[in-house]
Amino acid sequence: MLLRLEKLNQLTKILRTYIFRDAILLDSWRIQDELAYGTPLPAADDPGWCTVTPNDLWGKRMSWAWLTRDATIPEHFAGKPAALHIELQHLLTSANGGMYTNPEALVTITGLDTPPQAINSMHHEVLLAEHAQPMPIHIVMECFTGVSQPGDHRVRFQVAELVWIDRDVEGLYWDARVLLDALAVLPEAAPECGLYLRVLEDAFQCINWLNPPDDAFSESVRQARVILQAQLFRPVASPNNPAVPRPVVHTMGHAHIDVAWLWPLRVTRGKAARTFATALALMEQFPAYTFTQSQPHLYKMVAEDDPALFGRIKARITEGRWNATGGSWVEMDTNIPGGESLVRQFLHGMRYFQHELGVRPEVLWLPDVFGYSAALPQIMRQAGIRYFFRSNLSWNQYTRYPFDTFWWEGLDGSRVLTHLATTPETLWKGAAEHFSTYNAALTAEDMLGTWTRYKQKTANHHVMAAYGMGDGGGGPNRDMVERRARLENLAGLPQVIHSTAEQFFHAVEQAIPDNLPHWVGELYFQMHRGTYTTQSRTKRHNRKSEVLLHDAEALAAIGHLLKRPYPHDVFHAAWETVLLHQFHDILPGSSIRDVYEDAEHSYTREQHRVSQALDETLAALAQHIRYDEDMQGFAVFNTLSTSIGGPIEVTLPGTGPGEVVGPRGRIRHFPWLD
């Protein structure tokens, strides 16, 4: 069997080389590189343009570039799927350097009704038209060169060509690839193995390998597909015993986007736009495809930078295929922020979801956060959040959580239905065997592992797999969606369906027994260390900002009762800054230096604005305090909800003995501190 499988694997690799046909080299590009973020596309006659070829090096660490060129879809592409095949490569300039995030680009085509699409380490294809017509086009690439450290790096085109896609070869390739992947993970004695191997061999024996990719080859490929489709890719019959339902893996395209980590906040604006454009392009190509995305901060950035793209996202949300969920403003740390900040995460997040996107999420989506406070269930339920999804608790160094699906109970008895991801981490080579992921590749190994690792098979037959390139965004690529289509009803594996976070939890809620386990209190993460101490200056800014906003809002509310305008815009902007920097890779201290330099400026700016509003409010309130005109004094305000006493420090002119006369005539002498 091993030799038979090896032969089929080799033939399948050869088959893939014939998917892209009649490649036309795109050998000359106009470029302006080493630009600052946000530099608009220079005019065509700008003297800064120069020419690069695919072998030329350009760019540098964490910079932007614009590349353009004209091309023509030739006559022999007519009626065929035409595409750009582009791969960008980085080359380090330092022997001890490392690449934190690879080059990425957003490609826009003028001359065709083609949506913008992204190029990165997992997305190399820009579909121009499924049924192309010969015509000239203009290609524009906005490129982020990536982050390397230490040292620098350069970028070049590894591949840049115009091709047409042989959908028959592509289809047969994915049919065979998925079956071979299934054979690799199923037990050799499984009845499906013999069937899959026999039918694959029958199909490949039909292929005419004499002179590919000639007409005889193409016709034989179509015949091979007919064999596989008729005998293997058909709905699986329902089990005879309805009490034993077939396991179901709810898959959802997803892009975990760290709003800052190995890149600063400004870089994330482009990452969000590229990721969202790719998701929309896949929806155009695959009508059943669904995409799940959290964090209103990302949506807000896209709305500011590209209103047309944001409008297309809203249309897909209305359609039900784009799942906007998560509840909170960002995927925040839950241990360091104060309770009021956790409440504001949901207040700002749910308000944006409802007002701007027209949805009210039911799921808190925090797959990558470094532990979960026992206060969360109560706050979640008050915000209308009933469900909780997380992943990285499987990374615990010592303790393994005994459940994957359970009721999480908070300090006041509030509870939320909670699910821990069980999809095995197969892409990260340094991962331990028990690690689960929210960045699955959607292979047969991923889908079978999602079910076999699930601890509560007798209680529930629904599990979840979030798939797509993540952390730096990107999301699913075409390969993943092609695999899912073939895995949907493949015998021997769980059923694999497109879904959303809410649909998954609704299905689980219907299936679980009444005695589902409870977990009471904190969900502790035994992995990332130092998150309470690293980057202490940022942590201090967070707490100072929380306290300052509390005082300023409390006193401004009193001022509002006295007909003073409430500085809503100042407080709203300050809270958004505080909430943003509570993201789980900023406040805990796990980001690069650039992030904390930017955070210092942002905190300082907002603290100044809030302090100014507070001073103006205090001055206005003091005007309402009655005192004798010949008195000189000061007012003390207590913004807490309880009485408080103790020393008060003020700055006054003079050096001699002083005394304070209270409102009832009581005299207190005070010392000078210096």
VEXTI-177313 format. One line per 2 residues: number of its first residue (from 1); their letters; for each residue x, y, z of C-alpha. Coordinates in nm, 3 decimals. Example, Ala and Ser with C-alpha at 12.3 -4.5 7.8 and 13.67 -1.06 7.14 Angstrom:
REM residues 2
1 = as = 1.230/-0.450/0.780  1.367/-0.106/0.714
REM end
This chain:
REM residues 674
1 = ml = 0.000/0.000/0.000  0.285/0.238/0.082
3 = lr = 0.435/0.221/-0.267  0.095/0.266/-0.427
5 = le = 0.036/0.577/-0.216  0.380/0.716/-0.296
7 = kl = 0.314/0.680/-0.668  -0.024/0.854/-0.639
9 = nq = 0.129/1.135/-0.436  0.398/1.194/-0.698
11 = lt = 0.146/1.195/-0.983  -0.071/1.441/-0.789
13 = ki = 0.227/1.676/-0.746  0.290/1.659/-1.120
15 = lr = -0.077/1.727/-1.185  -0.057/2.051/-0.990
17 = ty = 0.207/2.190/-1.227  -0.056/2.200/-1.505
19 = if = -0.314/2.412/-1.318  -0.164/2.745/-1.434
21 = rd = -0.140/2.746/-1.814  0.030/2.954/-2.082
23 = ai = 0.213/3.178/-1.837  0.311/3.524/-1.964
25 = ll = 0.601/3.677/-1.769  0.530/4.021/-1.622
27 = ds = 0.889/4.130/-1.649  0.892/4.505/-1.600
29 = wr = 0.723/4.714/-1.327  0.722/5.081/-1.236
31 = iq = 0.795/5.133/-0.867  0.820/5.393/-0.594
33 = de = 0.945/5.230/-0.275  1.075/5.305/0.076
35 = la = 0.769/5.523/0.135  0.598/5.617/0.461
37 = yg = 0.267/5.454/0.549  -0.032/5.620/0.391
39 = tp = 0.160/5.774/0.100  -0.103/5.805/-0.175
41 = lp = -0.042/5.663/-0.521  0.192/5.908/-0.694
43 = aa = 0.084/6.059/-1.024  0.185/5.871/-1.339
45 = dd = 0.425/6.150/-1.439  0.585/6.180/-1.093
47 = pg = 0.966/6.179/-1.137  1.005/5.934/-0.848
49 = wc = 0.901/5.636/-1.058  1.170/5.391/-1.165
51 = tv = 1.171/5.045/-1.325  1.229/4.704/-1.163
53 = tp = 1.236/4.353/-1.306  1.149/4.034/-1.113
55 = nd = 1.513/3.981/-1.015  1.570/4.334/-0.884
57 = lw = 1.569/4.399/-0.507  1.360/4.679/-0.363
59 = gk = 1.208/4.805/-0.039  1.340/4.787/0.315
61 = rm = 1.217/4.694/0.663  0.864/4.814/0.747
63 = sw = 0.816/5.044/0.450  0.561/5.082/0.172
65 = aw = 0.586/5.068/-0.204  0.364/5.129/-0.505
67 = lt = 0.412/4.911/-0.814  0.222/4.943/-1.142
69 = rd = 0.230/4.801/-1.492  0.008/4.756/-1.794
71 = at = -0.076/4.413/-1.932  -0.301/4.261/-2.195
73 = ip = -0.522/3.954/-2.164  -0.440/3.775/-2.491
75 = eh = -0.680/3.630/-2.745  -0.615/3.267/-2.652
77 = fa = -0.728/3.338/-2.292  -1.079/3.420/-2.418
79 = gk = -1.350/3.241/-2.220  -1.102/3.099/-1.971
81 = pa = -1.036/3.187/-1.602  -0.758/3.447/-1.619
83 = al = -0.545/3.531/-1.317  -0.228/3.695/-1.193
85 = hi = 0.017/3.459/-1.025  0.240/3.666/-0.798
87 = el = 0.476/3.556/-0.523  0.686/3.802/-0.323
89 = qh = 1.012/3.694/-0.160  1.212/3.857/0.119
91 = ll = 1.591/3.841/0.142  1.753/3.918/0.478
93 = ts = 2.057/4.148/0.482  2.181/4.025/0.820
95 = an = 2.302/3.671/0.885  2.137/3.665/1.229
97 = gg = 1.819/3.844/1.117  1.473/3.696/1.134
99 = my = 1.150/3.769/0.951  0.860/3.863/1.178
101 = tn = 0.602/3.922/0.907  0.637/3.865/0.533
103 = pe = 0.572/4.108/0.245  0.204/4.170/0.165
105 = al = 0.029/4.359/-0.114  -0.319/4.470/-0.214
107 = vt = -0.370/4.434/-0.590  -0.619/4.653/-0.775
109 = it = -0.707/4.605/-1.143  -0.826/4.887/-1.367
111 = gl = -1.018/4.786/-1.677  -1.208/4.495/-1.520
113 = dt = -1.486/4.463/-1.266  -1.248/4.277/-1.033
115 = pp = -1.245/4.340/-0.657  -0.911/4.421/-0.488
117 = qa = -0.732/4.108/-0.368  -0.433/4.043/-0.144
119 = in = -0.097/3.879/-0.209  0.099/3.731/0.083
121 = sm = 0.276/3.411/0.188  -0.043/3.204/0.146
123 = hh = -0.230/3.399/-0.123  -0.058/3.402/-0.463
125 = ev = -0.348/3.424/-0.708  -0.553/3.725/-0.817
127 = ll = -0.852/3.613/-1.023  -0.916/3.861/-1.305
129 = ae = -1.225/3.702/-1.459  -1.379/3.356/-1.467
131 = ha = -1.461/3.401/-1.837  -1.195/3.641/-1.958
133 = qp = -1.214/3.864/-2.263  -0.907/3.991/-2.448
135 = mp = -0.840/4.345/-2.327  -0.576/4.574/-2.178
137 = ih = -0.561/4.605/-1.799  -0.369/4.821/-1.554
139 = iv = -0.226/4.658/-1.239  -0.161/4.855/-0.919
141 = me = 0.004/4.696/-0.615  0.022/4.868/-0.277
143 = cf = 0.287/4.672/-0.090  0.393/4.653/0.275
145 = tg = 0.744/4.510/0.277  0.720/4.329/0.613
147 = vs = 0.911/4.339/0.940  1.255/4.190/1.001
149 = qp = 1.462/4.215/1.317  1.749/4.251/1.380
151 = gd = 1.884/4.400/1.062  1.701/4.477/0.740
153 = hr = 1.571/4.292/0.438  1.489/4.350/0.071
155 = vr = 1.200/4.226/-0.144  1.176/4.088/-0.497
157 = fq = 0.929/3.913/-0.722  0.977/3.539/-0.701
159 = va = 0.695/3.491/-0.954  0.505/3.750/-1.157
161 = el = 0.299/3.617/-1.447  -0.036/3.629/-1.623
163 = vw = -0.197/3.284/-1.655  -0.520/3.107/-1.723
165 = id = -0.643/2.839/-1.481  -0.735/2.491/-1.599
167 = rd = -1.035/2.427/-1.373  -1.053/2.059/-1.471
169 = ve = -0.694/1.995/-1.367  -0.742/2.206/-1.057
171 = gl = -1.055/2.012/-0.965  -0.889/1.673/-1.014
173 = yw = -0.586/1.786/-0.816  -0.799/1.879/-0.515
175 = da = -1.010/1.564/-0.546  -0.693/1.353/-0.530
177 = rv = -0.515/1.566/-0.270  -0.804/1.547/-0.022
179 = ll = -0.840/1.170/-0.070  -0.467/1.115/-0.020
181 = da = -0.474/1.334/0.292  -0.765/1.125/0.423
183 = la = -0.573/0.804/0.355  -0.281/0.945/0.554
185 = vl = -0.489/0.994/0.870  -0.741/0.708/0.859
187 = pe = -0.646/0.373/1.017  -0.512/0.139/0.750
189 = aa = -0.780/-0.114/0.844  -1.063/0.137/0.795
191 = pe = -1.300/0.013/0.523  -1.279/0.350/0.345
193 = cg = -0.903/0.312/0.282  -0.928/0.026/0.038
195 = ly = -1.211/0.197/-0.150  -1.030/0.531/-0.178
197 = lr = -0.707/0.369/-0.297  -0.880/0.154/-0.559
199 = vl = -1.088/0.439/-0.703  -0.790/0.678/-0.708
201 = ed = -0.586/0.425/-0.904  -0.874/0.370/-1.147
203 = af = -0.904/0.744/-1.202  -0.531/0.805/-1.253
205 = qc = -0.506/0.515/-1.498  -0.742/0.713/-1.723
207 = in = -0.501/1.006/-1.751  -0.309/1.037/-2.076
209 = wl = 0.041/1.143/-1.966  0.203/1.123/-2.313
211 = np = 0.210/1.493/-2.395  0.046/1.705/-2.124
213 = pd = -0.123/1.946/-2.133  -0.255/1.862/-2.481
215 = da = -0.620/1.794/-2.568  -0.588/1.422/-2.497
217 = fs = -0.455/1.500/-2.150  -0.739/1.746/-2.083
219 = es = -1.006/1.500/-2.192  -0.858/1.222/-1.979
221 = vr = -0.851/1.456/-1.676  -1.224/1.515/-1.717
223 = qa = -1.284/1.139/-1.733  -1.081/1.086/-1.415
225 = rv = -1.288/1.348/-1.235  -1.611/1.176/-1.338
227 = il = -1.490/0.852/-1.177  -1.399/1.020/-0.846
229 = qa = -1.711/1.233/-0.831  -1.946/0.944/-0.907
231 = ql = -1.792/0.694/-0.668  -1.658/0.898/-0.375
233 = fr = -1.779/1.258/-0.360  -2.146/1.210/-0.293
235 = pv = -2.359/1.258/0.021  -2.304/0.995/0.289
237 = as = -2.615/0.800/0.380  -2.766/0.878/0.718
239 = pn = -2.675/0.629/0.991  -2.922/0.354/1.056
241 = np = -2.930/0.443/1.426  -3.051/0.803/1.468
243 = av = -2.934/0.794/1.831  -2.575/0.796/1.702
245 = pr = -2.555/1.116/1.496  -2.261/1.178/1.265
247 = pv = -2.001/1.419/1.407  -2.022/1.767/1.255
249 = vh = -1.730/2.009/1.225  -1.855/2.367/1.192
251 = tm = -1.588/2.544/0.987  -1.562/2.917/0.958
253 = gh = -1.313/3.116/0.758  -1.131/3.342/1.000
255 = ah = -0.834/3.577/1.017  -0.690/3.638/1.360
257 = id = -0.553/3.991/1.329  -0.334/4.113/1.614
259 = va = -0.397/4.487/1.608  -0.033/4.520/1.713
261 = wl = 0.236/4.264/1.792  0.537/4.221/1.562
263 = wp = 0.419/4.533/1.380  0.285/4.871/1.503
265 = lr = -0.078/4.981/1.490  -0.039/5.177/1.167
267 = vt = 0.059/4.860/0.979  -0.260/4.687/1.089
269 = rg = -0.473/4.926/0.886  -0.334/4.772/0.568
271 = ka = -0.350/4.418/0.708  -0.722/4.459/0.780
273 = ar = -0.797/4.598/0.433  -0.603/4.322/0.256
275 = tf = -0.761/4.049/0.469  -1.114/4.177/0.423
277 = at = -1.068/4.223/0.047  -0.950/3.862/0.019
279 = al = -1.250/3.734/0.216  -1.489/3.922/-0.013
281 = al = -1.312/3.787/-0.324  -1.353/3.429/-0.198
283 = me = -1.723/3.495/-0.141  -1.752/3.594/-0.506
285 = qf = -1.589/3.266/-0.613  -1.752/3.029/-0.359
287 = pa = -2.121/3.104/-0.293  -2.139/2.894/0.026
289 = yt = -1.823/3.036/0.187  -1.864/3.207/0.527
291 = ft = -1.618/3.431/0.711  -1.607/3.518/1.082
293 = qs = -1.438/3.835/1.204  -1.428/4.002/1.545
295 = qp = -1.298/4.340/1.675  -1.493/4.656/1.581
297 = hl = -1.167/4.851/1.586  -1.068/4.672/1.264
299 = yk = -1.399/4.751/1.098  -1.366/5.116/1.199
301 = mv = -1.020/5.140/1.039  -1.146/4.989/0.714
303 = ae = -1.450/5.221/0.715  -1.218/5.522/0.751
305 = dd = -0.966/5.411/0.488  -1.188/5.243/0.227
307 = pa = -1.562/5.323/0.254  -1.639/5.121/-0.062
309 = lf = -1.480/4.808/0.085  -1.668/4.866/0.410
311 = gr = -1.995/4.893/0.218  -1.933/4.556/0.052
313 = ik = -1.865/4.403/0.395  -2.195/4.537/0.529
315 = ar = -2.378/4.386/0.232  -2.229/4.043/0.309
317 = it = -2.321/4.082/0.677  -2.680/4.149/0.575
319 = eg = -2.666/3.844/0.349  -2.556/3.631/0.647
321 = rw = -2.225/3.506/0.505  -1.999/3.752/0.687
323 = na = -2.024/3.675/1.060  -1.940/3.992/1.256
325 = tg = -1.907/3.870/1.612  -1.699/3.902/1.927
327 = gs = -1.876/4.158/2.147  -1.570/4.354/2.267
329 = wv = -1.393/4.649/2.104  -1.074/4.445/2.063
331 = em = -0.967/4.099/2.175  -0.847/4.240/2.505
333 = dt = -0.644/4.114/2.796  -0.888/4.038/3.078
335 = ni = -0.655/4.032/3.379  -0.487/4.374/3.390
337 = pg = -0.772/4.611/3.291  -1.005/4.732/3.564
339 = ge = -1.366/4.620/3.584  -1.494/4.943/3.431
341 = sl = -1.265/4.892/3.132  -1.403/4.541/3.076
343 = vr = -1.753/4.686/3.081  -1.650/4.957/2.834
345 = qf = -1.501/4.696/2.599  -1.851/4.555/2.559
347 = lh = -2.024/4.893/2.564  -1.812/5.029/2.279
349 = gm = -1.798/4.698/2.095  -2.168/4.611/2.106
351 = ry = -2.265/4.969/2.023  -2.049/4.960/1.708
353 = fq = -2.176/4.618/1.603  -2.535/4.732/1.645
355 = he = -2.517/5.087/1.506  -2.264/5.042/1.225
357 = lg = -2.303/4.676/1.122  -2.663/4.607/1.217
359 = vr = -2.591/4.296/1.427  -2.586/4.206/1.794
361 = pe = -2.331/3.929/1.857  -2.396/3.650/2.105
363 = vl = -2.038/3.516/2.116  -1.731/3.652/2.294
365 = wl = -1.445/3.554/2.061  -1.111/3.553/2.249
367 = pd = -0.905/3.263/2.108  -0.559/3.403/2.187
369 = vf = -0.594/3.588/2.519  -0.361/3.507/2.809
371 = gy = -0.617/3.392/3.068  -0.972/3.485/3.155
373 = sa = -1.094/3.677/3.460  -1.371/3.529/3.677
375 = al = -1.553/3.863/3.638  -1.619/3.803/3.267
377 = pq = -1.933/3.582/3.275  -2.131/3.841/3.471
379 = im = -2.024/4.126/3.241  -2.088/3.914/2.931
381 = rq = -2.443/3.825/3.034  -2.519/4.188/3.117
383 = ag = -2.402/4.278/2.765  -2.622/4.011/2.604
385 = ir = -2.334/3.768/2.534  -2.433/3.405/2.599
387 = yf = -2.141/3.211/2.450  -1.763/3.208/2.479
389 = fr = -1.499/3.067/2.239  -1.130/3.038/2.322
391 = sn = -0.837/2.830/2.203  -0.504/2.870/2.374
393 = ls = -0.591/2.718/2.712  -0.484/2.395/2.543
395 = wn = -0.129/2.536/2.556  -0.117/2.514/2.937
397 = qy = 0.224/2.408/3.062  0.096/2.178/3.336
399 = tr = -0.279/2.157/3.386  -0.505/2.017/3.117
401 = yp = -0.863/2.140/3.137  -1.087/1.834/3.175
403 = fd = -1.362/1.964/2.945  -1.389/2.120/2.600
405 = tf = -1.756/2.224/2.627  -1.891/2.343/2.962
407 = ww = -2.079/2.611/3.151  -1.839/2.877/3.276
409 = eg = -1.971/3.032/3.596  -1.861/3.372/3.722
411 = ld = -1.839/3.539/4.061  -2.211/3.611/4.090
413 = gs = -2.334/3.279/3.949  -2.380/3.404/3.594
415 = rv = -2.287/3.138/3.341  -2.203/3.125/2.970
417 = lt = -2.176/2.824/2.739  -1.805/2.785/2.663
419 = hl = -1.617/2.586/2.398  -1.243/2.523/2.373
421 = at = -1.098/2.474/2.025  -0.983/2.117/1.959
423 = tp = -0.834/2.153/1.609  -0.474/2.023/1.626
425 = et = -0.193/2.269/1.559  -0.027/2.123/1.249
427 = lw = 0.130/2.432/1.085  0.345/2.554/1.377
429 = kg = 0.639/2.314/1.390  0.726/2.408/1.748
431 = aa = 0.381/2.324/1.883  0.334/2.051/2.142
433 = eh = 0.109/1.759/2.054  -0.175/1.886/2.273
435 = fs = -0.183/2.240/2.127  -0.500/2.348/1.949
437 = ty = -0.526/2.623/1.690  -0.756/2.894/1.557
439 = na = -0.547/2.909/1.232  -0.628/2.571/1.079
441 = al = -0.537/2.478/0.721  -0.858/2.273/0.684
443 = ta = -0.692/1.946/0.591  -0.830/1.598/0.651
445 = ed = -0.589/1.573/0.945  -0.732/1.895/1.091
447 = ml = -1.093/1.783/1.057  -1.045/1.432/1.192
449 = gt = -0.829/1.566/1.475  -1.090/1.826/1.570
451 = wt = -1.330/1.542/1.648  -1.092/1.275/1.784
453 = ry = -0.937/1.522/2.035  -1.278/1.631/2.160
455 = kq = -1.325/1.504/2.518  -1.706/1.494/2.536
457 = kt = -1.818/1.285/2.240  -2.102/1.132/2.441
459 = an = -2.243/1.473/2.531  -2.231/1.655/2.198
461 = hh = -2.147/1.583/1.833  -2.082/1.942/1.719
463 = vm = -1.727/2.083/1.717  -1.574/2.396/1.566
465 = aa = -1.272/2.469/1.346  -1.163/2.825/1.264
467 = yg = -0.938/2.816/0.959  -0.720/3.067/0.776
469 = mg = -0.387/3.245/0.791  -0.382/3.435/1.119
471 = dg = -0.204/3.651/1.377  -0.094/3.886/1.097
473 = gg = -0.424/3.842/0.916  -0.465/3.704/0.566
475 = gp = -0.743/3.455/0.631  -0.830/3.148/0.422
477 = nr = -0.695/3.094/0.074  -0.855/2.916/-0.219
479 = dm = -0.681/2.587/-0.132  -0.861/2.569/0.203
481 = ve = -1.204/2.635/0.056  -1.146/2.377/-0.217
483 = rr = -1.054/2.119/0.046  -1.364/2.191/0.252
485 = ar = -1.593/2.131/-0.045  -1.454/1.778/-0.083
487 = le = -1.442/1.700/0.289  -1.807/1.792/0.342
489 = nl = -1.944/1.439/0.308  -1.636/1.221/0.275
491 = ag = -1.696/0.879/0.433  -1.478/0.798/0.732
493 = lp = -1.447/1.161/0.838  -1.681/1.397/1.025
495 = qv = -1.925/1.602/0.821  -1.762/1.938/0.743
497 = ih = -1.996/2.235/0.696  -1.971/2.610/0.648
499 = st = -2.099/2.782/0.961  -2.080/3.087/1.185
501 = ae = -1.994/3.127/1.553  -2.357/3.180/1.651
503 = qf = -2.483/2.888/1.439  -2.229/2.659/1.602
505 = fh = -2.328/2.751/1.957  -2.699/2.724/1.878
507 = av = -2.637/2.369/1.752  -2.434/2.280/2.062
509 = eq = -2.700/2.422/2.292  -2.959/2.195/2.131
511 = ai = -2.737/1.887/2.169  -2.586/1.914/2.519
513 = pd = -2.731/1.722/2.816  -2.871/1.887/3.128
515 = nl = -2.571/1.774/3.334  -2.304/1.951/3.126
517 = ph = -2.005/2.022/3.356  -1.954/2.360/3.526
519 = wv = -1.627/2.546/3.575  -1.646/2.811/3.849
521 = ge = -1.406/3.106/3.860  -1.094/3.209/3.668
523 = ly = -0.974/3.025/3.358  -0.601/3.042/3.423
525 = fq = -0.346/3.029/3.139  -0.024/2.848/3.235
527 = mh = 0.196/2.952/2.947  0.290/3.313/2.873
529 = rg = 0.495/3.445/3.164  0.572/3.803/3.263
531 = ty = 0.249/3.950/3.132  0.182/4.122/3.466
533 = tt = 0.523/4.292/3.476  0.663/4.339/3.123
535 = qs = 0.640/4.694/2.978  0.539/4.835/3.317
537 = rt = 0.531/5.191/3.180  0.244/5.098/2.947
539 = kr = 0.065/4.925/3.235  0.106/5.238/3.448
541 = hn = -0.036/5.453/3.168  -0.334/5.220/3.144
543 = rk = -0.416/5.248/3.513  -0.356/5.625/3.522
545 = se = -0.587/5.665/3.225  -0.858/5.451/3.385
547 = vl = -0.845/5.654/3.709  -0.833/5.986/3.525
549 = lh = -1.133/5.898/3.310  -1.328/5.784/3.615
551 = da = -1.269/6.115/3.793  -1.330/6.328/3.485
553 = ea = -1.654/6.152/3.391  -1.790/6.159/3.746
555 = la = -1.734/6.532/3.783  -1.849/6.610/3.428
557 = ai = -2.175/6.432/3.508  -2.224/6.669/3.804
559 = gh = -2.140/6.958/3.575  -2.400/6.838/3.327
561 = ll = -2.664/6.859/3.601  -2.559/7.223/3.639
563 = kr = -2.620/7.282/3.265  -2.254/7.251/3.166
565 = py = -2.190/7.077/2.828  -2.064/6.722/2.876
567 = ph = -1.730/6.665/2.690  -1.849/6.342/2.529
569 = dv = -1.614/6.352/2.230  -1.307/6.392/2.452
571 = fh = -1.403/6.101/2.676  -1.512/5.879/2.385
573 = aa = -1.180/5.925/2.203  -0.984/5.866/2.524
575 = we = -1.173/5.547/2.602  -1.118/5.413/2.253
577 = tv = -0.745/5.471/2.297  -0.744/5.297/2.635
579 = ll = -0.952/5.004/2.508  -0.737/4.966/2.198
581 = hq = -0.417/4.945/2.402  -0.571/4.679/2.624
583 = fh = -0.535/4.443/2.326  -0.382/4.116/2.440
585 = di = -0.043/4.175/2.276  -0.007/4.541/2.380
587 = lp = -0.096/4.578/2.748  0.055/4.241/2.856
589 = gs = 0.387/4.348/2.702  0.445/4.098/2.419
591 = si = 0.486/4.342/2.126  0.790/4.500/1.962
593 = rd = 0.944/4.829/2.074  0.772/5.038/1.805
595 = vy = 0.433/4.951/1.955  0.523/5.088/2.298
597 = ed = 0.680/5.404/2.161  0.354/5.472/1.978
599 = ae = 0.152/5.382/2.290  0.347/5.636/2.497
601 = hs = 0.246/5.915/2.258  -0.118/5.803/2.243
603 = yt = -0.159/5.776/2.620  0.011/6.112/2.678
605 = re = -0.208/6.284/2.418  -0.534/6.151/2.559
607 = qh = -0.435/6.209/2.922  -0.362/6.572/2.837
609 = rv = -0.701/6.618/2.672  -0.891/6.450/2.954
611 = sq = -0.694/6.643/3.220  -0.776/6.968/3.041
613 = al = -1.146/6.875/3.037  -1.124/6.781/3.406
615 = de = -0.960/7.114/3.499  -1.228/7.306/3.311
617 = tl = -1.500/7.106/3.484  -1.347/7.165/3.829
619 = aa = -1.322/7.537/3.763  -1.686/7.546/3.652
621 = la = -1.804/7.348/3.956  -1.608/7.574/4.189
623 = qh = -1.809/7.868/4.059  -2.118/7.712/4.218
625 = ir = -1.966/7.688/4.568  -2.080/7.966/4.796
627 = yd = -1.816/8.139/5.010  -1.742/8.488/5.147
629 = ed = -1.590/8.723/4.894  -1.292/8.810/5.119
631 = mq = -1.193/8.442/5.161  -0.917/8.270/4.970
633 = gf = -0.952/7.892/4.960  -0.974/7.575/4.758
635 = av = -1.234/7.305/4.699  -1.176/6.931/4.739
637 = fn = -1.387/6.684/4.538  -1.432/6.318/4.624
639 = tl = -1.520/6.113/4.312  -1.555/5.785/4.498
641 = st = -1.890/5.637/4.596  -1.791/5.632/4.966
643 = si = -1.666/5.890/5.218  -1.289/5.923/5.244
645 = gg = -1.048/6.115/5.467  -0.674/6.174/5.492
647 = pi = -0.407/6.427/5.403  -0.454/6.663/5.108
649 = ev = -0.160/6.816/4.925  -0.199/7.151/4.746
651 = tl = 0.040/7.407/4.601  0.005/7.760/4.747
653 = pg = 0.211/8.081/4.733  0.403/8.197/5.041
655 = tg = 0.640/8.057/5.304  0.503/8.159/5.645
657 = pg = 0.272/7.972/5.883  -0.066/7.893/5.735
659 = ev = -0.400/7.768/5.845  -0.712/7.632/5.679
661 = vg = -1.056/7.749/5.790  -1.331/7.498/5.716
663 = pr = -1.683/7.590/5.604  -1.802/7.579/5.969
665 = gr = -1.520/7.796/6.101  -1.298/7.513/6.225
667 = ir = -0.928/7.600/6.197  -0.655/7.355/6.095
669 = hf = -0.285/7.444/6.076  -0.095/7.290/5.783
671 = pw = 0.276/7.220/5.729  0.481/7.307/5.421
673 = ld = 0.634/7.003/5.253  0.921/7.202/5.100
REM end
